[in-house]
Amino acid sequence: MKKVVLNKGKQKAMKAVSGLSGIDSIAMEMKEKKLTVIGDIDPVDVVSKLRKMKARRKERKRTQMNNR
Protein backbone atom coordinates (compact mmCIF):
# COMPACT_ATOMS: atom_id res chain seq x y z
CA MET A 1 0.00 0.00 0.00
CA LYS A 2 1.28 3.46 -0.88
CA LYS A 3 0.50 6.86 0.54
CA VAL A 4 0.64 9.83 -1.83
CA VAL A 5 0.46 13.40 -0.52
CA LEU A 6 -0.13 16.15 -3.08
CA ASN A 7 -0.52 19.91 -2.84
CA LYS A 8 -3.82 20.05 -4.73
CA GLY A 9 -6.51 21.25 -2.35
CA LYS A 10 -9.63 21.54 -4.45
CA GLN A 11 -12.85 19.58 -4.69
CA LYS A 12 -12.34 19.00 -8.41
CA ALA A 13 -8.99 17.37 -7.69
CA MET A 14 -10.64 15.01 -5.23
CA LYS A 15 -13.33 14.14 -7.74
CA ALA A 16 -10.78 13.50 -10.50
CA VAL A 17 -8.63 11.24 -8.33
CA SER A 18 -11.55 9.35 -6.81
CA GLY A 19 -12.24 7.77 -10.20
CA LEU A 20 -8.96 5.85 -10.17
CA SER A 21 -9.01 2.17 -9.22
CA GLY A 22 -7.19 0.85 -6.15
CA ILE A 23 -7.89 3.77 -3.83
CA ASP A 24 -8.68 2.93 -0.21
CA SER A 25 -9.13 6.46 1.12
CA ILE A 26 -8.80 10.11 0.16
CA ALA A 27 -8.33 12.90 2.68
CA MET A 28 -8.16 16.63 2.07
CA GLU A 29 -6.55 19.18 4.36
CA MET A 30 -7.73 22.60 3.23
CA LYS A 31 -5.54 24.59 5.62
CA GLU A 32 -2.40 22.94 4.27
CA LYS A 33 -3.83 22.60 0.74
CA LYS A 34 -3.00 18.88 0.59
CA LEU A 35 -4.78 15.92 -0.91
CA THR A 36 -3.73 12.58 0.59
CA VAL A 37 -4.50 9.45 -1.42
CA ILE A 38 -3.99 6.02 0.21
CA GLY A 39 -4.29 2.70 -1.57
CA ASP A 40 -2.73 0.29 -4.02
CA ILE A 41 -2.20 2.86 -6.77
CA ASP A 42 0.59 4.20 -8.91
CA PRO A 43 1.58 7.73 -7.82
CA VAL A 44 2.35 8.59 -11.44
CA ASP A 45 -1.29 7.92 -12.37
CA VAL A 46 -2.51 10.24 -9.61
CA VAL A 47 -0.19 13.07 -10.64
CA SER A 48 -1.02 12.55 -14.33
CA LYS A 49 -4.75 12.80 -13.62
CA LEU A 50 -4.28 16.03 -11.67
CA ARG A 51 -2.04 17.56 -14.34
CA LYS A 52 -4.60 16.81 -17.04
CA MET A 53 -7.30 18.42 -14.90
CA LYS A 54 -5.18 21.53 -14.42
CA ALA A 55 -4.37 21.75 -18.15
CA ARG A 56 -8.06 21.56 -19.07
CA ARG A 57 -8.83 24.33 -16.58
CA LYS A 58 -6.15 26.58 -18.04
CA GLU A 59 -7.44 25.93 -21.56
CA ARG A 60 -10.99 26.88 -20.55
CA LYS A 61 -9.75 30.12 -19.01
CA ARG A 62 -7.78 30.90 -22.16
CA THR A 63 -10.83 30.24 -24.33
CA GLN A 64 -13.01 32.48 -22.17
CA MET A 65 -10.48 35.30 -22.36
CA ASN A 66 -10.30 35.00 -26.17
CA ASN A 67 -14.09 35.09 -26.52
CA ARG A 68 -14.40 38.45 -24.78
C-alpha positions in Angstrom: 0.0 0.0 0.0 1.3 3.5 -0.9 0.5 6.9 0.5 0.6 9.8 -1.8 0.5 13.4 -0.5 -0.1 16.2 -3.1 -0.5 19.9 -2.8 -3.8 20.0 -4.7 -6.5 21.3 -2.4 -9.6 21.5 -4.5 -12.8 19.6 -4.7 -12.3 19.0 -8.4 -9.0 17.4 -7.7 -10.6 15.0 -5.2 -13.3 14.1 -7.7 -10.8 13.5 -10.5 -8.6 11.2 -8.3 -11.6 9.3 -6.8 -12.2 7.8 -10.2 -9.0 5.8 -10.2 -9.0 2.2 -9.2 -7.2 0.8 -6.2 -7.9 3.8 -3.8 -8.7 2.9 -0.2 -9.1 6.5 1.1 -8.8 10.1 0.2 -8.3 12.9 2.7 -8.2 16.6 2.1 -6.5 19.2 4.4 -7.7 22.6 3.2 -5.5 24.6 5.6 -2.4 22.9 4.3 -3.8 22.6 0.7 -3.0 18.9 0.6 -4.8 15.9 -0.9 -3.7 12.6 0.6 -4.5 9.5 -1.4 -4.0 6.0 0.2 -4.3 2.7 -1.6 -2.7 0.3 -4.0 -2.2 2.9 -6.8 0.6 4.2 -8.9 1.6 7.7 -7.8 2.3 8.6 -11.4 -1.3 7.9 -12.4 -2.5 10.2 -9.6 -0.2 13.1 -10.6 -1.0 12.5 -14.3 -4.8 12.8 -13.6 -4.3 16.0 -11.7 -2.0 17.6 -14.3 -4.6 16.8 -17.0 -7.3 18.4 -14.9 -5.2 21.5 -14.4 -4.4 21.8 -18.1 -8.1 21.6 -19.1 -8.8 24.3 -16.6 -6.2 26.6 -18.0 -7.4 25.9 -21.6 -11.0 26.9 -20.5 -9.8 30.1 -19.0 -7.8 30.9 -22.2 -10.8 30.2 -24.3 -13.0 32.5 -22.2 -10.5 35.3 -22.4 -10.3 35.0 -26.2 -14.1 35.1 -26.5 -14.4 38.5 -24.8 
